[in-house]
């Protein structure tokens, strides 16, 4: 997996593209959705094997799970009135893409098992053919030192910089539109 922080960064960039103008509470909820799938590491403590449908990178990383979590997040956003200006469908689409981005990024990592994108209907595990992101070790201890540095520099290049480019591009586009609407 990329680190928790990098999943949140990716979700924020998706929020900038799908839910403009800046809506930090909604983006924050999307970031939470993008981080939640890795709670499945508890499966190791419960003795479930990695390849189990409820194991790491199993059901919680699937597209059906993303669709379900997006429904819950949309209901939370509506209840807390975070949805100003955005339709329920747009919010659901954002939360779905934010959650699904977790599995998509994991499928681009260099290690671990593949992602069960279609669980619970199939437990087949998938990777993308292109996997440039150095896989992050599970646990803080393993993350310290040279390995952690390698992971962070990889995520900086493949997640943080593209995310920053998306946010900056969205800001430029909105600014351009606002300027062109200004009376001469
Ligand atoms: Zn993961």
Boltz pocket constraint, residues with backbone or C-beta under 6 A from the ligand:
constraints:
  - pocket:
      binder: B
      contacts: [[A, 1], [A, 2], [A, 37], [A, 38], [A, 57], [A, 61], [A, 102], [A, 106]]
      max_distance: 6.0
